Each structure stands twice: as C-alpha cells, then as structure tokens.
Amino acid sequence: MYEIDREQYCLTEIDPDSIVSIERQTYGDHGYDVMLHIEGDRRYRTVAFVWEGDEYVWIGEQESHRSGRTYTTPDGELNERIVVSYYERERPGMPAGLSITYEGPYEDVSARPTCKDALRVIRKWHISK
C-alpha cells in the first residue's frame, strides 16, 4: 500500500495519526481477504488486500473526505463529501478502475469531479478545518 503512486489513483497520503482497525474475511466472497479501516481527521478509508502466494497484495482502496459543511436531506443532516475509489480488480458491487463522486448540494463542486478537481477540493477542506 505504501509502494503505489497514490496520486496517480487520486488517493491522498495516509495520516500517520489515523486510527487503524483490521477486518479479516472468514466467510463468503467479498473480493478481498483483509480490509484495513483507517480513520483520520474528517476522512475515512478502506484498503483491500488479497492473499497471493505468501503475502497480502494491495488491490485498491476507497477514501471518503468530509467538508465542514452540512446539508438537509429527508434522512436528516449529512456532511458534504467526496468519495474516491480505485480498485485494480473488480469486487462484488465495486467495479475496477477509478470512481470519484461528490455528495452535497453545493455548486462550487461538480457532481462528477475530475481527479485534479477532487484533490484541489479535498486539500482545501483539510486546510480550512
């Protein structure tokens, strides 16, 4: 996970002060064997690995970045967020490749931001906390 060029996949650096937990799959086919859950300041990420030969191999991850803004929905107040996913392999319910989505009502962020736009907004959110 530290050997990949994170920026090429639109993924940000992992905060060394994050809280990490490990989930190991013991039943069913979820497309991974081990998942790291990493929670930091207004960001949450999952990192998927499969067991190949004698080592765990990184197959992708998803990170969710929250801004400080909220908005009202029928389900209550939600945080505006950008979700970036990159998986080298297809998993159940998750296609291979890059996916970037914006969740929120604000027009200063596109509903389908480019990698460059997403990284710009994410950096702005984390600097202006």
N, C-alpha and C positions, 0 to 999 in steps of 0.2 A: 504494500500500500504506500510505502514511502519511496518506492523506486519509480513510480509512474510520474509523468509530467502532468501534474494536476491541472494546470491552467489550460492545457490543450483540450481537456474534457470539461472545461468550465467549472472546475471544482476548486474551492478555496483551501488554504492551508488549515491544518488541524491545530486548534488552540491547545498548547501543552497543559493548560489548566482545566481542560474539559473533564467531565465525569464519564467514565467508560464502563459499560457492562457487556457481558458476552452471552450470546444465546447460541446454544448448540442444538441442531435439529436431531431428534432421535426417532421421528416417525414422519411418514408422508414425504412427498417430493415438493419441496419449496424452491428448488433450483439452487440451493446453497446448503452447505454443511454447517458453517459457522457465520454468525452475524454479529458484528460489533455495533453497539449503540453508543454514540458519542454525543454528549450534551454539553454545550458551552453557552456563552452569553448570547441570548436571542437566536441561537442556531441549534439545530438537531440534525444528526446524520446517522445513517446506517451504512455499514460497509460489509459487503458479502464476499465470502470465500468458499471455495470448494476444495475438497481433499483430493489431490492428484499425486499418485506415487507415494512419496514420503513427506509431503509438505502441503500446506494450505496455499492456494493460489487466489489472488485478488481477481474478482470478476466484475466488480463495479460497486457503485455507491449512489446514495441519494442524500442530498442535503437540503434542509428547509431553513430559510432565513426569514425572521420576523422583523418588521419595522416597529417603530414605536406607535404607529397609528392603528386605530381600530375602526371598525365599521359595523353597522347593524344589519343583521340578516334575520330571516324567520326563525333561525335556530339560536339567536342571541348575538352578543358582541363577539367578533372574531378579529384576530390580528391580521393585518395585511402581510402577505408573504410571497416569496419567490421560492420555487422548488426546482432544483436542478438534479437530474438523474442521468447517470451514464452507466450502462452495463455492456460488457463485451459479449455477453451471451444472453439469449432470451431466457426469461424466467417465467413461471406461471403468473399471468397478469401484468407482466412488465416486459415490453419489447426491448431488443438490443438497440444500442445507439444512444444518442443524446436527446433528452427531453427537457425543455425549460418552460415552466408555466408561472404566471403571476396570478395571485388570488387577492382581489381587492377592487374597489370601485374607482380608484384614483386615476385620472387621465394622464398623469405625468409618467406612468409606467405602462408599456404595451402589454396586452393580454398574452402575447407570444413573443417575449423579448429575445433578441439575439444574445449570443454568449457575451459579446462585448458590452451590450446594454445591461444585461443582468449583473455582470461583475461590477460595472460602474455603480449601479443602484445598491447592490449589496455592500460595497465598500462605503458608500455614503451613509447607509443605515447604521453600520457598525461604528463609524467615526462619530456620528451625531447622537449617540445614545445618551 
